[in-house]
Each structure stands twice: as structure tokens, then as C-alpha cells.
């Protein structure tokens, strides 16, 4: 059971990394230092789906981590 939880966490983490990298397409190094470009954009279409999927997988990853800590400690 512990091995299955670890494999699921690895798969979730790799998926989250991929989603985050796909979202940051088009943003330059300047945005890392606070240069947002001064334009407010709303997410539409695929960007919104990627954003929501990232949030959902991050929540699932956090819950799986808590569950595995509780399961291993007992």
C-alpha cells in the first residue's frame, strides 16, 4: 500500500510540473522579477483548463501526502 501511494505521488508531481511548465509559456524572465507587463488578462479556453487542472491536482497531491503521512505513522 505504501509503494502504491508513493507511485501515485510521483505521477501526480510529474503531472503538476508539466502543467506548470505549459502555463508559463510566453512569460519572460522579467515576470520573475515583478515586471508583469501592465496588462491584465483573463484566462480563456485551454489556459483556464490548465490553471484549474493544476489547482485540482495540487489539492489532490496535498491530500495524498497527508493521507500517506497518517497511514505510515499508524
PQR file of N, CA, C, O and H, with PARSE charges and radii, in Angstrom:
ATOM      1  N   UNK A   1       0.813  -1.188   0.000 -0.4000 1.5000
ATOM      2  CA  UNK A   1       0.000   0.000   0.000 -0.0000 2.0000
ATOM      3  C   UNK A   1       0.862   1.260   0.000  0.5500 1.7000
ATOM      4  O   UNK A   1       0.552   2.235  -0.684 -0.5500 1.4000
ATOM      5  N   UNK A   2       1.940   1.230   0.769 -0.4000 1.5000
ATOM      6  CA  UNK A   2       2.830   2.391   0.835 -0.0000 2.0000
ATOM      7  C   UNK A   2       3.478   2.642  -0.517  0.5500 1.7000
ATOM      8  O   UNK A   2       3.609   3.791  -0.939 -0.5500 1.4000
ATOM      9  H   UNK A   2       2.192   0.438   1.325  0.4000 1.0000
ATOM     10  N   UNK A   3       3.885   1.578  -1.200 -0.4000 1.5000
ATOM     11  CA  UNK A   3       4.515   1.723  -2.510 -0.0000 2.0000
ATOM     12  C   UNK A   3       3.522   2.318  -3.510  0.5500 1.7000
ATOM     13  O   UNK A   3       3.898   3.151  -4.334 -0.5500 1.4000
ATOM     14  H   UNK A   3       3.778   0.645  -0.857  0.4000 1.0000
ATOM     15  N   UNK A   4       2.259   1.894  -3.442 -0.4000 1.5000
ATOM     16  CA  UNK A   4       1.238   2.434  -4.348 -0.0000 2.0000
ATOM     17  C   UNK A   4       1.029   3.929  -4.102  0.5500 1.7000
ATOM     18  O   UNK A   4       0.891   4.697  -5.054 -0.5500 1.4000
ATOM     19  H   UNK A   4       1.954   1.217  -2.772  0.4000 1.0000
ATOM     20  N   UNK A   5       1.005   4.347  -2.838 -0.4000 1.5000
ATOM     21  CA  UNK A   5       0.867   5.769  -2.517 -0.0000 2.0000
ATOM     22  C   UNK A   5       2.043   6.569  -3.053  0.5500 1.7000
ATOM     23  O   UNK A   5       1.863   7.666  -3.583 -0.5500 1.4000
ATOM     24  H   UNK A   5       1.118   3.723  -2.064  0.4000 1.0000
ATOM     25  N   UNK A   6       3.242   6.023  -2.917 -0.4000 1.5000
ATOM     26  CA  UNK A   6       4.426   6.725  -3.410 -0.0000 2.0000
ATOM     27  C   UNK A   6       4.418   6.848  -4.930  0.5500 1.7000
ATOM     28  O   UNK A   6       4.801   7.885  -5.471 -0.5500 1.4000
ATOM     29  H   UNK A   6       3.388   5.132  -2.487  0.4000 1.0000
ATOM     30  N   UNK A   7       3.989   5.805  -5.613 -0.4000 1.5000
ATOM     31  CA  UNK A   7       3.921   5.851  -7.078 -0.0000 2.0000
ATOM     32  C   UNK A   7       2.888   6.879  -7.526  0.5500 1.7000
ATOM     33  O   UNK A   7       3.124   7.630  -8.473 -0.5500 1.4000
ATOM     34  H   UNK A   7       3.678   4.962  -5.174  0.4000 1.0000
ATOM     35  N   UNK A   8       1.744   6.912  -6.846 -0.4000 1.5000
ATOM     36  CA  UNK A   8       0.713   7.894  -7.180 -0.0000 2.0000
ATOM     37  C   UNK A   8       1.229   9.310  -6.957  0.5500 1.7000
ATOM     38  O   UNK A   8       0.962  10.199  -7.766 -0.5500 1.4000
ATOM     39  H   UNK A   8       1.552   6.302  -6.077  0.4000 1.0000
ATOM     40  N   UNK A   9       1.967   9.531  -5.864 -0.4000 1.5000
ATOM     41  CA  UNK A   9       2.519  10.856  -5.593 -0.0000 2.0000
ATOM     42  C   UNK A   9       3.556  11.259  -6.641  0.5500 1.7000
ATOM     43  O   UNK A   9       3.614  12.424  -7.035 -0.5500 1.4000
ATOM     44  H   UNK A   9       2.184   8.809  -5.207  0.4000 1.0000
ATOM     45  N   UNK A  10       4.365  10.321  -7.088 -0.4000 1.5000
ATOM     46  CA  UNK A  10       5.350  10.623  -8.120 -0.0000 2.0000
ATOM     47  C   UNK A  10       4.657  11.004  -9.425  0.5500 1.7000
ATOM     48  O   UNK A  10       5.051  11.966 -10.084 -0.5500 1.4000
ATOM     49  H   UNK A  10       4.318   9.375  -6.767  0.4000 1.0000
ATOM     50  N   UNK A  11       3.629  10.252  -9.794 -0.4000 1.5000
ATOM     51  CA  UNK A  11       2.894  10.549 -11.025 -0.0000 2.0000
ATOM     52  C   UNK A  11       2.209  11.915 -10.924  0.5500 1.7000
ATOM     53  O   UNK A  11       2.243  12.701 -11.870 -0.5500 1.4000
ATOM     54  H   UNK A  11       3.309   9.470  -9.259  0.4000 1.0000
ATOM     55  N   UNK A  12       1.591  12.192  -9.777 -0.4000 1.5000
ATOM     56  CA  UNK A  12       0.949  13.495  -9.586 -0.0000 2.0000
ATOM     57  C   UNK A  12       1.957  14.637  -9.647  0.5500 1.7000
ATOM     58  O   UNK A  12       1.682  15.672 -10.255 -0.5500 1.4000
ATOM     59  H   UNK A  12       1.564  11.553  -9.008  0.4000 1.0000
ATOM     60  N   UNK A  13       3.117  14.464  -9.028 -0.4000 1.5000
ATOM     61  CA  UNK A  13       4.110  15.540  -9.024 -0.0000 2.0000
ATOM     62  C   UNK A  13       4.653  15.805 -10.420  0.5500 1.7000
ATOM     63  O   UNK A  13       4.848  16.962 -10.795 -0.5500 1.4000
ATOM     64  H   UNK A  13       3.341  13.623  -8.534  0.4000 1.0000
ATOM     65  N   UNK A  14       4.900  14.762 -11.191 -0.4000 1.5000
ATOM     66  CA  UNK A  14       5.381  14.956 -12.561 -0.0000 2.0000
ATOM     67  C   UNK A  14       4.307  15.644 -13.404  0.5500 1.7000
ATOM     68  O   UNK A  14       4.618  16.505 -14.226 -0.5500 1.4000
ATOM     69  H   UNK A  14       4.741  13.823 -10.886  0.4000 1.0000
ATOM     70  N   UNK A  15       3.055  15.268 -13.201 -0.4000 1.5000
ATOM     71  CA  UNK A  15       1.963  15.893 -13.939 -0.0000 2.0000
ATOM     72  C   UNK A  15       1.821  17.365 -13.575  0.5500 1.7000
ATOM     73  O   UNK A  15       1.610  18.201 -14.454 -0.5500 1.4000
ATOM     74  H   UNK A  15       2.802  14.568 -12.533  0.4000 1.0000
ATOM     75  N   UNK A  16       1.935  17.690 -12.293 -0.4000 1.5000
ATOM     76  CA  UNK A  16       1.854  19.085 -11.858 -0.0000 2.0000
ATOM     77  C   UNK A  16       3.001  19.893 -12.450  0.5500 1.7000
ATOM     78  O   UNK A  16       2.796  21.022 -12.897 -0.5500 1.4000
ATOM     79  H   UNK A  16       2.107  17.010 -11.580  0.4000 1.0000
ATOM     80  N   UNK A  17       4.194  19.334 -12.459 -0.4000 1.5000
ATOM     81  CA  UNK A  17       5.340  20.037 -13.051 -0.0000 2.0000
ATOM     82  C   UNK A  17       5.074  20.319 -14.525  0.5500 1.7000
ATOM     83  O   UNK A  17       5.336  21.422 -15.004 -0.5500 1.4000
ATOM     84  H   UNK A  17       4.360  18.417 -12.096  0.4000 1.0000
ATOM     85  N   UNK A  18       4.560  19.333 -15.240 -0.4000 1.5000
ATOM     86  CA  UNK A  18       4.258  19.527 -16.657 -0.0000 2.0000
ATOM     87  C   UNK A  18       3.204  20.597 -16.879  0.5500 1.7000
ATOM     88  O   UNK A  18       3.340  21.421 -17.783 -0.5500 1.4000
ATOM     89  H   UNK A  18       4.347  18.436 -14.851  0.4000 1.0000
ATOM     90  N   UNK A  19       2.148  20.595 -16.064 -0.4000 1.5000
ATOM     91  CA  UNK A  19       1.103  21.608 -16.207 -0.0000 2.0000
ATOM     92  C   UNK A  19       1.629  23.007 -15.922  0.5500 1.7000
ATOM     93  O   UNK A  19       1.276  23.957 -16.621 -0.5500 1.4000
ATOM     94  H   UNK A  19       2.037  19.925 -15.330  0.4000 1.0000
ATOM     95  N   UNK A  20       2.464  23.141 -14.908 -0.4000 1.5000
ATOM     96  CA  UNK A  20       3.024  24.454 -14.578 -0.0000 2.0000
ATOM     97  C   UNK A  20       3.932  24.937 -15.714  0.5500 1.7000
ATOM     98  O   UNK A  20       3.901  26.115 -16.071 -0.5500 1.4000
ATOM     99  H   UNK A  20       2.750  22.370 -14.339  0.4000 1.0000
ATOM    100  N   UNK A  21       4.724  24.052 -16.273 -0.4000 1.5000
ATOM    101  CA  UNK A  21       5.591  24.451 -17.376 -0.0000 2.0000
ATOM    102  C   UNK A  21       4.794  24.847 -18.613  0.5500 1.7000
ATOM    103  O   UNK A  21       5.196  25.759 -19.336 -0.5500 1.4000
ATOM    104  H   UNK A  21       4.749  23.095 -15.983  0.4000 1.0000
ATOM    105  N   UNK A  22       3.681  24.185 -18.866 -0.4000 1.5000
ATOM    106  CA  UNK A  22       2.847  24.563 -20.003 -0.0000 2.0000
ATOM    107  C   UNK A  22       2.169  25.907 -19.780  0.5500 1.7000
ATOM    108  O   UNK A  22       1.910  26.630 -20.741 -0.5500 1.4000
ATOM    109  H   UNK A  22       3.355  23.444 -18.279  0.4000 1.0000
ATOM    110  N   UNK A  23       1.881  26.251 -18.544 -0.4000 1.5000
ATOM    111  CA  UNK A  23       1.244  27.538 -18.261 -0.0000 2.0000
ATOM    112  C   UNK A  23       2.204  28.702 -18.427  0.5500 1.7000
ATOM    113  O   UNK A  23       1.794  29.779 -18.859 -0.5500 1.4000
ATOM    114  H   UNK A  23       2.091  25.663 -17.763  0.4000 1.0000
ATOM    115  N   UNK A  24       3.452  28.510 -18.100 -0.4000 1.5000
ATOM    116  CA  UNK A  24       4.394  29.623 -18.111 -0.0000 2.0000
ATOM    117  C   UNK A  24       4.917  29.932 -19.511  0.5500 1.7000
ATOM    118  O   UNK A  24       5.841  30.731 -19.657 -0.5500 1.4000
ATOM    119  H   UNK A  24       3.785  27.635 -17.749  0.4000 1.0000
ATOM    120  N   UNK A  25       4.348  29.320 -20.530 -0.4000 1.5000
ATOM    121  CA  UNK A  25       4.756  29.593 -21.905 -0.0000 2.0000
ATOM    122  C   UNK A  25       4.443  31.050 -22.236  0.5500 1.7000
ATOM    123  O   UNK A  25       3.326  31.515 -22.006 -0.5500 1.4000
ATOM    124  H   UNK A  25       3.597  28.671 -20.412  0.4000 1.0000
ATOM    125  N   UNK A  26       5.414  31.761 -22.770 -0.4000 1.5000
ATOM    126  CA  UNK A  26       5.201  33.138 -23.171 -0.0000 2.0000
ATOM    127  C   UNK A  26       5.594  34.164 -22.123  0.5500 1.7000
ATOM    128  O   UNK A  26       5.651  35.354 -22.434 -0.5500 1.4000
ATOM    129  H   UNK A  26       6.321  31.383 -22.957  0.4000 1.0000
ATOM    130  N   UNK A  27       5.863  33.752 -20.907 -0.4000 1.5000
ATOM    131  CA  UNK A  27       6.288  34.709 -19.901 -0.0000 2.0000
ATOM    132  C   UNK A  27       7.804  34.719 -19.855  0.5500 1.7000
ATOM    133  O   UNK A  27       8.447  33.670 -19.805 -0.5500 1.4000
ATOM    134  H   UNK A  27       5.817  32.786 -20.655  0.4000 1.0000
ATOM    135  N   UNK A  28       8.353  35.895 -19.871 -0.4000 1.5000
ATOM    136  CA  UNK A  28       9.800  36.026 -19.919 -0.0000 2.0000
ATOM    137  C   UNK A  28      10.423  36.073 -18.544  0.5500 1.7000
ATOM    138  O   UNK A  28       9.748  35.896 -17.530 -0.5500 1.4000
ATOM    139  H   UNK A  28       7.831  36.747 -19.912  0.4000 1.0000
ATOM    140  N   UNK A  29      11.708  36.312 -18.523 -0.4000 1.5000
ATOM    141  CA  UNK A  29      12.442  36.380 -17.268 -0.0000 2.0000
ATOM    142  C   UNK A  29      12.042  37.613 -16.469  0.5500 1.7000
ATOM    143  O   UNK A  29      12.148  37.619 -15.243 -0.5500 1.4000
ATOM    144  H   UNK A  29      12.257  36.455 -19.347  0.4000 1.0000
ATOM    145  N   UNK A  30      11.587  38.650 -17.149 -0.4000 1.5000
ATOM    146  CA  UNK A  30      11.176  39.865 -16.462 -0.0000 2.0000
ATOM    147  C   UNK A  30      10.019  39.651 -15.517  0.5500 1.7000
ATOM    148  O   UNK A  30       9.930  40.319 -14.486 -0.5500 1.4000
ATOM    149  H   UNK A  30      11.501  38.645 -18.145  0.4000 1.0000
ATOM    150  N   UNK A  31       9.122  38.726 -15.848 -0.4000 1.5000
ATOM    151  CA  UNK A  31       7.980  38.484 -14.968 -0.0000 2.0000
ATOM    152  C   UNK A  31       8.406  37.830 -13.660  0.5500 1.7000
ATOM    153  O   UNK A  31       7.690  37.920 -12.663 -0.5500 1.4000
ATOM    154  H   UNK A  31       9.194  38.183 -16.685  0.4000 1.0000
ATOM    155  N   UNK A  32       9.554  37.180 -13.653 -0.4000 1.5000
ATOM    156  CA  UNK A  32      10.041  36.569 -12.419 -0.0000 2.0000
ATOM    157  C   UNK A  32      10.459  37.626 -11.408  0.5500 1.7000
ATOM    158  O   UNK A  32      10.474  37.365 -10.204 -0.5500 1.4000
ATOM    159  H   UNK A  32      10.136  37.107 -14.464  0.4000 1.0000
ATOM    160  N   UNK A  33      10.802  38.824 -11.894 -0.4000 1.5000
ATOM    161  CA  UNK A  33      11.247  39.896 -11.009 -0.0000 2.0000
ATOM    162  C   UNK A  33      10.193  40.978 -10.832  0.5500 1.7000
ATOM    163  O   UNK A  33      10.509  42.079 -10.381 -0.5500 1.4000
ATOM    164  H   UNK A  33      10.790  39.035 -12.871  0.4000 1.0000
ATOM    165  N   UNK A  34       8.948  40.681 -11.179 -0.4000 1.5000
ATOM    166  CA  UNK A  34       7.870  41.608 -10.904 -0.0000 2.0000
ATOM    167  C   UNK A  34       7.386  42.400 -12.096  0.5500 1.7000
ATOM    168  O   UNK A  34       6.424  43.156 -11.955 -0.5500 1.4000
ATOM    169  H   UNK A  34       8.691  39.787 -11.546  0.4000 1.0000
ATOM    170  N   UNK A  35       7.991  42.274 -13.256 -0.4000 1.5000
ATOM    171  CA  UNK A  35       7.553  43.003 -14.436 -0.0000 2.0000
ATOM    172  C   UNK A  35       6.409  42.238 -15.096  0.5500 1.7000
ATOM    173  O   UNK A  35       6.634  41.346 -15.913 -0.5500 1.4000
ATOM    174  H   UNK A  35       8.772  41.661 -13.370  0.4000 1.0000
ATOM    175  N   UNK A  36       5.178  42.598 -14.731 -0.4000 1.5000
ATOM    176  CA  UNK A  36       4.019  41.881 -15.251 -0.0000 2.0000
ATOM    177  C   UNK A  36       3.591  42.386 -16.612  0.5500 1.7000
ATOM    178  O   UNK A  36       2.721  41.779 -17.237 -0.5500 1.4000
ATOM    179  H   UNK A  36       4.994  43.323 -14.067  0.4000 1.0000
ATOM    180  N   UNK A  37       4.160  43.457 -17.088 -0.4000 1.5000
ATOM    181  CA  UNK A  37       3.809  43.980 -18.391 -0.0000 2.0000
ATOM    182  C   UNK A  37       2.684  44.995 -18.349  0.5500 1.7000
ATOM    183  O   UNK A  37       2.415  45.645 -19.359 -0.5500 1.4000
ATOM    184  H   UNK A  37       4.866  43.950 -16.581  0.4000 1.0000
ATOM    185  N   UNK A  38       2.024  45.152 -17.225 -0.4000 1.5000
ATOM    186  CA  UNK A  38       0.998  46.165 -17.078 -0.0000 2.0000
ATOM    187  C   UNK A  38      -0.319  45.836 -17.765  0.5500 1.7000
ATOM    188  O   UNK A  38      -1.198  46.695 -17.830 -0.5500 1.4000
ATOM    189  H   UNK A  38       2.243  44.625 -16.405  0.4000 1.0000
ATOM    190  N   UNK A  39      -0.483  44.641 -18.270 -0.4000 1.5000
ATOM    191  CA  UNK A  39      -1.719  44.266 -18.947 -0.0000 2.0000
ATOM    192  C   UNK A  39      -2.385  43.155 -18.150  0.5500 1.7000
ATOM    193  O   UNK A  39      -1.766  42.140 -17.830 -0.5500 1.4000
ATOM    194  H   UNK A  39       0.231  43.942 -18.218  0.4000 1.0000
ATOM    195  N   UNK A  40      -3.662  43.367 -17.835 -0.4000 1.5000
ATOM    196  CA  UNK A  40      -4.418  42.342 -17.120 -0.0000 2.0000
ATOM    197  C   UNK A  40      -5.142  41.482 -18.139  0.5500 1.7000
ATOM    198  O   UNK A  40      -5.890  41.984 -18.978 -0.5500 1.4000
ATOM    199  H   UNK A  40      -4.165  44.191 -18.095  0.4000 1.0000
ATOM    200  N   UNK A  41      -4.910  40.191 -18.056 -0.4000 1.5000
ATOM    201  CA  UNK A  41      -5.562  39.266 -18.981 -0.0000 2.0000
ATOM    202  C   UNK A  41      -6.335  38.240 -18.185  0.5500 1.7000
ATOM    203  O   UNK A  41      -5.905  37.806 -17.116 -0.5500 1.4000
ATOM    204  H   UNK A  41      -4.302  39.783 -17.374  0.4000 1.0000
ATOM    205  N   UNK A  42      -7.478  37.858 -18.716 -0.4000 1.5000
ATOM    206  CA  UNK A  42      -8.203  36.752 -18.107 -0.0000 2.0000
ATOM    207  C   UNK A  42      -7.842  35.477 -18.852  0.5500 1.7000
ATOM    208  O   UNK A  42      -7.537  35.498 -20.044 -0.5500 1.4000
ATOM    209  H   UNK A  42      -7.827  38.211 -19.584  0.4000 1.0000
ATOM    210  N   UNK A  43      -7.883  34.380 -18.132 -0.4000 1.5000
ATOM    211  CA  UNK A  43      -7.586  33.096 -18.764 -0.0000 2.0000
ATOM    212  C   UNK A  43      -8.818  32.625 -19.505  0.5500 1.7000
ATOM    213  O   UNK A  43      -9.937  32.699 -18.996 -0.5500 1.4000
ATOM    214  H   UNK A  43      -8.131  34.363 -17.163  0.4000 1.0000
ATOM    215  N   UNK A  44      -8.599  32.144 -20.705 -0.4000 1.5000
ATOM    216  CA  UNK A  44      -9.711  31.635 -21.504 -0.0000 2.0000
ATOM    217  C   UNK A  44      -9.302  30.333 -22.152  0.5500 1.7000
ATOM    218  O   UNK A  44      -8.128  30.109 -22.446 -0.5500 1.4000
ATOM    219  H   UNK A  44      -7.691  32.084 -21.118  0.4000 1.0000
ATOM    220  N   UNK A  45     -10.270  29.489 -22.369 -0.4000 1.5000
ATOM    221  CA  UNK A  45     -10.045  28.264 -23.125 -0.0000 2.0000
ATOM    222  C   UNK A  45      -9.085  27.315 -22.444  0.5500 1.7000
ATOM    223  O   UNK A  45      -9.277  26.925 -21.292 -0.5500 1.4000
ATOM    224  H   UNK A  45     -11.224  29.672 -22.131  0.4000 1.0000
ATOM    225  N   UNK A  46      -8.040  26.949 -23.184 -0.4000 1.5000
ATOM    226  CA  UNK A  46      -7.074  25.966 -22.701 -0.0000 2.0000
ATOM    227  C   UNK A  46      -6.305  26.479 -21.494  0.5500 1.7000
ATOM    228  O   UNK A  46      -5.991  25.705 -20.590 -0.5500 1.4000
ATOM    229  H   UNK A  46      -7.884  27.266 -24.120  0.4000 1.0000
ATOM    230  N   UNK A  47      -5.994  27.777 -21.465 -0.4000 1.5000
ATOM    231  CA  UNK A  47      -5.282  28.340 -20.310 -0.0000 2.0000
ATOM    232  C   UNK A  47      -6.082  28.152 -19.026  0.5500 1.7000
ATOM    233  O   UNK A  47      -5.524  27.812 -17.983 -0.5500 1.4000
ATOM    234  H   UNK A  47      -6.249  28.406 -22.199  0.4000 1.0000
ATOM    235  N   UNK A  48      -7.379  28.374 -19.108 -0.4000 1.5000
ATOM    236  CA  UNK A  48      -8.219  28.218 -17.924 -0.0000 2.0000
ATOM    237  C   UNK A  48      -8.297  26.753 -17.495  0.5500 1.7000
ATOM    238  O   UNK A  48      -8.265  26.449 -16.303 -0.5500 1.4000
ATOM    239  H   UNK A  48      -7.832  28.651 -19.955  0.4000 1.0000
ATOM    240  N   UNK A  49      -8.398  25.852 -18.464 -0.4000 1.5000
ATOM    241  CA  UNK A  49      -8.435  24.421 -18.140 -0.0000 2.0000
ATOM    242  C   UNK A  49      -7.129  23.988 -17.486  0.5500 1.7000
ATOM    243  O   UNK A  49      -7.149  23.248 -16.502 -0.5500 1.4000
ATOM    244  H   UNK A  49      -8.424  26.099 -19.433  0.4000 1.0000
ATOM    245  N   UNK A  50      -5.991  24.439 -18.016 -0.4000 1.5000
ATOM    246  CA  UNK A  50      -4.691  24.108 -17.423 -0.0000 2.0000
ATOM    247  C   UNK A  50      -4.586  24.655 -16.003  0.5500 1.7000
ATOM    248  O   UNK A  50      -4.090  23.977 -15.104 -0.5500 1.4000
ATOM    249  H   UNK A  50      -5.975  25.040 -18.815  0.4000 1.0000
ATOM    250  N   UNK A  51      -5.052  25.876 -15.809 -0.4000 1.5000
ATOM    251  CA  UNK A  51      -4.995  26.508 -14.490 -0.0000 2.0000
ATOM    252  C   UNK A  51      -5.834  25.741 -13.481  0.5500 1.7000
ATOM    253  O   UNK A  51      -5.373  25.463 -12.374 -0.5500 1.4000
ATOM    254  H   UNK A  51      -5.455  26.427 -16.540  0.4000 1.0000
ATOM    255  N   UNK A  52      -7.053  25.399 -13.851 -0.4000 1.5000
ATOM    256  CA  UNK A  52      -7.939  24.673 -12.946 -0.0000 2.0000
ATOM    257  C   UNK A  52      -7.433  23.252 -12.689  0.5500 1.7000
ATOM    258  O   UNK A  52      -7.553  22.743 -11.574 -0.5500 1.4000
ATOM    259  H   UNK A  52      -7.428  25.625 -14.750  0.4000 1.0000
ATOM    260  N   UNK A  53      -6.869  22.610 -13.718 -0.4000 1.5000
ATOM    261  CA  UNK A  53      -6.318  21.265 -13.535 -0.0000 2.0000
ATOM    262  C   UNK A  53      -5.127  21.300 -12.586  0.5500 1.7000
ATOM    263  O   UNK A  53      -4.954  20.392 -11.773 -0.5500 1.4000
ATOM    264  H   UNK A  53      -6.772  23.023 -14.623  0.4000 1.0000
ATOM    265  N   UNK A  54      -4.307  22.339 -12.685 -0.4000 1.5000
ATOM    266  CA  UNK A  54      -3.158  22.471 -11.787 -0.0000 2.0000
ATOM    267  C   UNK A  54      -3.620  22.625 -10.341  0.5500 1.7000
ATOM    268  O   UNK A  54      -3.070  21.995  -9.437 -0.5500 1.4000
ATOM    269  H   UNK A  54      -4.448  23.076 -13.345  0.4000 1.0000
ATOM    270  N   UNK A  55      -4.619  23.452 -10.129 -0.4000 1.5000
ATOM    271  CA  UNK A  55      -5.144  23.634  -8.775 -0.0000 2.0000
ATOM    272  C   UNK A  55      -5.729  22.330  -8.245  0.5500 1.7000
ATOM    273  O   UNK A  55      -5.479  21.951  -7.101 -0.5500 1.4000
ATOM    274  H   UNK A  55      -5.066  23.964 -10.862  0.4000 1.0000
ATOM    275  N   UNK A  56      -6.503  21.651  -9.076 -0.4000 1.5000
ATOM    276  CA  UNK A  56      -7.117  20.392  -8.649 -0.0000 2.0000
ATOM    277  C   UNK A  56      -6.081  19.333  -8.316  0.5500 1.7000
ATOM    278  O   UNK A  56      -6.192  18.651  -7.297 -0.5500 1.4000
ATOM    279  H   UNK A  56      -6.706  21.960 -10.006  0.4000 1.0000
ATOM    280  N   UNK A  57      -5.073  19.191  -9.171 -0.4000 1.5000
ATOM    281  CA  UNK A  57      -4.038  18.184  -8.908 -0.0000 2.0000
ATOM    282  C   UNK A  57      -3.192  18.554  -7.695  0.5500 1.7000
ATOM    283  O   UNK A  57      -2.737  17.671  -6.968 -0.5500 1.4000
ATOM    284  H   UNK A  57      -4.983  19.745  -9.999  0.4000 1.0000
ATOM    285  N   UNK A  58      -2.975  19.848  -7.467 -0.4000 1.5000
ATOM    286  CA  UNK A  58      -2.219  20.271  -6.283 -0.0000 2.0000
ATOM    287  C   UNK A  58      -2.987  19.928  -5.005  0.5500 1.7000
ATOM    288  O   UNK A  58      -2.391  19.520  -4.008 -0.5500 1.4000
ATOM    289  H   UNK A  58      -3.344  20.565  -8.057  0.4000 1.0000
ATOM    290  N   UNK A  59      -4.301  20.094  -5.037 -0.4000 1.5000
ATOM    291  CA  UNK A  59      -5.119  19.745  -3.875 -0.0000 2.0000
ATOM    292  C   UNK A  59      -5.088  18.230  -3.647  0.5500 1.7000
ATOM    293  O   UNK A  59      -4.934  17.769  -2.516 -0.5500 1.4000
ATOM    294  H   UNK A  59      -4.786  20.425  -5.847  0.4000 1.0000
ATOM    295  N   UNK A  60      -5.235  17.463  -4.731 -0.4000 1.5000
ATOM    296  CA  UNK A  60      -5.187  16.003  -4.616 -0.0000 2.0000
ATOM    297  C   UNK A  60      -3.825  15.556  -4.098  0.5500 1.7000
ATOM    298  O   UNK A  60      -3.746  14.664  -3.254 -0.5500 1.4000
ATOM    299  H   UNK A  60      -5.361  17.838  -5.650  0.4000 1.0000
ATOM    300  N   UNK A  61      -2.746  16.172  -4.599 -0.4000 1.5000
ATOM    301  CA  UNK A  61      -1.395  15.830  -4.152 -0.0000 2.0000
ATOM    302  C   UNK A  61      -1.235  16.119  -2.661  0.5500 1.7000
ATOM    303  O   UNK A  61      -0.655  15.316  -1.931 -0.5500 1.4000
ATOM    304  H   UNK A  61      -2.810  16.897  -5.286  0.4000 1.0000
ATOM    305  N   UNK A  62      -1.747  17.260  -2.210 -0.4000 1.5000
ATOM    306  CA  UNK A  62      -1.642  17.610  -0.788 -0.0000 2.0000
ATOM    307  C   UNK A  62      -2.407  16.619   0.082  0.5500 1.7000
ATOM    308  O   UNK A  62      -1.916  16.189   1.126 -0.5500 1.4000
ATOM    309  H   UNK A  62      -2.218  17.912  -2.804  0.4000 1.0000
ATOM    310  N   UNK A  63      -3.613  16.260  -0.353 -0.4000 1.5000
ATOM    311  CA  UNK A  63      -4.403  15.302   0.419 -0.0000 2.0000
ATOM    312  C   UNK A  63      -3.746  13.919   0.439  0.5500 1.7000
ATOM    313  O   UNK A  63      -3.765  13.235   1.462 -0.5500 1.4000
ATOM    314  H   UNK A  63      -4.012  16.610  -1.201  0.4000 1.0000
ATOM    315  N   UNK A  64      -3.171  13.515  -0.685 -0.4000 1.5000
ATOM    316  CA  UNK A  64      -2.472  12.228  -0.732 -0.0000 2.0000
ATOM    317  C   UNK A  64      -1.255  12.244   0.191  0.5500 1.7000
ATOM    318  O   UNK A  64      -0.952  11.244   0.843 -0.5500 1.4000
ATOM    319  H   UNK A  64      -3.156  14.070  -1.517  0.4000 1.0000
ATOM    320  N   UNK A  65      -0.565  13.371   0.243 -0.4000 1.5000
ATOM    321  CA  UNK A  65       0.597  13.480   1.131 -0.0000 2.0000
ATOM    322  C   UNK A  65       0.181  13.368   2.589  0.5500 1.7000
ATOM    323  O   UNK A  65       0.815  12.658   3.370 -0.5500 1.4000
ATOM    324  H   UNK A  65      -0.811  14.182  -0.286  0.4000 1.0000
ATOM    325  N   UNK A  66      -0.884  14.071   2.953 -0.4000 1.5000
ATOM    326  CA  UNK A  66      -1.375  13.976   4.331 -0.0000 2.0000
ATOM    327  C   UNK A  66      -1.827  12.556   4.648  0.5500 1.7000
ATOM    328  O   UNK A  66      -1.533  12.034   5.723 -0.5500 1.4000
ATOM    329  H   UNK A  66      -1.399  14.647   2.319  0.4000 1.0000
ATOM    330  N   UNK A  67      -2.541  11.932   3.717 -0.4000 1.5000
ATOM    331  CA  UNK A  67      -3.010  10.578   3.937 -0.0000 2.0000
ATOM    332  C   UNK A  67      -1.845   9.613   4.107  0.5500 1.7000
ATOM    333  O   UNK A  67      -1.893   8.727   4.961 -0.5500 1.4000
ATOM    334  H   UNK A  67      -2.780  12.357   2.843  0.4000 1.0000
ATOM    335  N   UNK A  68      -0.796   9.775   3.298 -0.4000 1.5000
ATOM    336  CA  UNK A  68       0.336   8.863   3.412 -0.0000 2.0000
ATOM    337  C   UNK A  68       1.089   9.060   4.726  0.5500 1.7000
ATOM    338  O   UNK A  68       1.578   8.090   5.306 -0.5500 1.4000
ATOM    339  H   UNK A  68      -0.757  10.494   2.605  0.4000 1.0000
ATOM    340  N   UNK A  69       1.189  10.295   5.201 -0.4000 1.5000
ATOM    341  CA  UNK A  69       1.849  10.539   6.490 -0.0000 2.0000
ATOM    342  C   UNK A  69       1.040   9.893   7.616  0.5500 1.7000
ATOM    343  O   UNK A  69       1.602   9.265   8.513 -0.5500 1.4000
ATOM    344  H   UNK A  69       0.792  11.082   4.730  0.4000 1.0000
ATOM    345  N   UNK A  70      -0.270  10.054   7.560 -0.4000 1.5000
ATOM    346  CA  UNK A  70      -1.132   9.460   8.593 -0.0000 2.0000
ATOM    347  C   UNK A  70      -1.062   7.935   8.516  0.5500 1.7000
ATOM    348  O   UNK A  70      -0.982   7.266   9.546 -0.5500 1.4000
ATOM    349  H   UNK A  70      -0.726  10.564   6.831  0.4000 1.0000
ATOM    350  N   UNK A  71      -1.092   7.387   7.307 -0.4000 1.5000
ATOM    351  CA  UNK A  71      -1.073   5.927   7.128 -0.0000 2.0000
ATOM    352  C   UNK A  71       0.251   5.331   7.585  0.5500 1.7000
ATOM    353  O   UNK A  71       0.264   4.273   8.213 -0.5500 1.4000
ATOM    354  H   UNK A  71      -1.157   7.930   6.470  0.4000 1.0000
ATOM    355  N   UNK A  72       1.358   5.990   7.282 -0.4000 1.5000
ATOM    356  CA  UNK A  72       2.671   5.458   7.650 -0.0000 2.0000
ATOM    357  C   UNK A  72       2.882   5.559   9.178  0.5500 1.7000
ATOM    358  O   UNK A  72       3.507   4.678   9.769 -0.5500 1.4000
ATOM    359  H   UNK A  72       1.347   6.850   6.772  0.4000 1.0000
ATOM    360  N   UNK A  73       2.369   6.619   9.813 -0.4000 1.5000
ATOM    361  CA  UNK A  73       2.595   6.785  11.245 -0.0000 2.0000
ATOM    362  C   UNK A  73       1.790   5.795  12.088  0.5500 1.7000
ATOM    363  O   UNK A  73       2.110   5.574  13.256 -0.5500 1.4000
ATOM    364  H   UNK A  73       1.862   7.334   9.332  0.4000 1.0000
ATOM    365  N   UNK A  74       0.769   5.211  11.516 -0.4000 1.5000
ATOM    366  CA  UNK A  74      -0.036   4.246  12.291 -0.0000 2.0000
ATOM    367  C   UNK A  74       0.422   2.840  12.085  0.5500 1.7000
ATOM    368  O   UNK A  74      -0.149   1.914  12.663 -0.5500 1.4000
ATOM    369  H   UNK A  74       0.509   5.390  10.567  0.4000 1.0000
TER
END
